[in-house]
């Protein structure tokens, strides 16, 4: 396969406010969790809703922009790539984390903007 890209796009709601940090090298890092609902019909014909949670990180100016614009409950589209990293936990056990590294985002709506009918 030619030109295969590691690309992912999700639309969901932030589970909490964006957490903005500054690394030791003075780079900005944003962490957030995005909930994406999916629906299916089970074996007895009932509609079932499940929520998948995705960890998202962003760097630099995008991280700062996300922290300034996005808040808990906001609906957002994230486009980026999947990345897996590892670290040792406090018990010296190697842990693996898969996350979306954001390359673009689009603020869609805030729960405050939704008007009940």
C-alpha positions in Angstrom: 0.0 0.0 0.0 1.3 3.4 -0.9 0.8 6.6 1.1 -0.8 4.9 4.1 -1.4 7.5 6.8 -2.0 7.1 10.5 -5.1 9.4 10.7 -8.1 9.4 13.0 -11.0 11.8 13.4 -13.5 11.8 16.2 -16.5 14.0 17.2 -17.5 14.0 20.8 -17.8 16.0 24.0 -15.1 16.9 26.5 -15.4 15.1 29.8 -13.5 17.8 31.7 -11.8 21.1 31.0 -8.6 20.9 29.0 -5.5 20.5 31.2 -2.6 22.7 30.0 0.9 22.1 31.2 4.3 23.4 30.4 7.1 20.8 30.0 10.6 21.2 31.3 11.6 22.3 27.8 9.0 25.1 27.9 6.7 23.4 25.4 2.9 23.7 26.0 1.0 20.4 26.4 -2.7 20.0 26.5 -4.5 16.8 27.8 -8.2 16.1 27.5 -10.6 13.2 27.4 -13.3 13.1 24.7 -16.5 11.0 25.0 -17.9 9.6 21.7 -21.3 7.9 21.8 -22.1 5.0 19.5 -25.4 3.2 19.1 -26.3 -0.3 18.1 -29.3 -2.6 18.3 -28.8 -5.7 20.5 -29.9 -9.2 19.9 -33.4 -8.5 21.2 -33.9 -5.4 19.1 -33.3 -2.7 21.8 -31.3 0.4 20.9 -28.2 0.5 23.1 -25.9 3.5 23.6 -22.3 3.0 24.6 -19.6 5.7 25.2 -16.0 5.3 24.2 -13.5 7.6 25.9 -10.4 8.8 23.9 -7.4 10.5 25.4 -6.3 13.4 23.3 -3.0 15.5 23.5 -2.0 18.6 21.7 1.3 20.6 21.6 2.4 24.2 21.2 0.0 26.9 20.1 -2.7 24.4 19.4 -2.5 23.3 23.0 -2.9 26.9 24.2 -5.8 27.5 21.8 -7.6 24.4 22.9 -7.2 25.3 26.6 -8.6 28.8 25.9 -11.5 27.8 23.8 -12.7 24.4 24.9 -14.4 23.5 28.2 -16.1 20.5 29.8 -19.2 19.4 27.8 -18.2 21.2 24.6 -18.7 19.3 21.4 -15.5 19.1 19.3 -14.1 17.5 16.2 -10.5 16.3 16.6 -8.3 15.2 13.7 -4.9 13.7 14.3 -2.9 10.5 14.6 -2.8 7.6 17.0 0.4 7.3 19.1 1.4 4.8 21.7 3.9 5.5 24.4 5.1 3.7 27.5 6.1 4.8 31.0 6.9 3.1 34.4 4.3 3.5 37.0 5.1 4.0 40.7 5.5 0.2 41.1 8.0 0.1 38.3 5.6 -1.7 36.0 5.7 -0.7 32.3 2.4 0.8 31.2 1.3 1.6 27.7 -1.0 4.5 26.7 -2.6 5.0 23.2 -3.8 8.5 22.6 -4.8 10.8 19.7 -2.2 13.5 19.0 -4.3 16.4 17.7 -3.3 18.0 14.5 -6.5 20.0 13.9 -9.6 20.7 16.0 -13.0 22.3 15.4 -15.2 23.7 18.2 -18.7 22.6 17.3 -21.0 23.7 20.1 -21.3 24.2 23.9 -24.1 22.7 25.9 -25.0 26.3 26.9 -25.6 27.1 23.2 -28.1 24.2 22.8 -31.7 25.6 23.2 -34.3 23.2 24.4 -37.4 23.0 22.2 
